């Protein structure tokens, strides 16, 4: 497969995921299966970067399976997502994707970040739950261990009228 067809497939997948996030209120995250690693009473407040967005089951586009979408986007679009900082402060979430040079021509990366953490995004949290209210409202299970936050949510995705329970995992790294 040529790089241009890989790019086209990746862009198609990103557009599909972005559309799902708008239409269905998708936010992604991860949850630890081992309750002994869960740290309670830690706040999401602070600066974070998106390390991964995992999808289970994987999305298949043009015969290519994607279970994680940040890495291919970073490869194709100048590490825009990897360079973007999310700031959670006093109930408000902001991102700097529009002001960093890595994102100047990174259309799909900015679309993905802004579909989840757009302007006027707010949040509330408890020990193990994070609710984000922005372009959509989504509640995710929150686990913070050390400098890693994992957020988990699931919903039924309905491609071709075949509802499929799908888990979305967003992994954030503290800055």
Secondary structure by P-SEA (a helix, b strand, c coil): ccaaaaaaaaaaaaaaaaaaaaacccccccccccccccccccccccbbbbcbbbbccccccccccccccaaaaaaacccccccbbbbbcccbbbbccccccccccaaaaaaaaaacccccccccccccbbbbbccbbbbbbbbbcccbbbbbbbbbbbccccccbbbbbbbbbcc
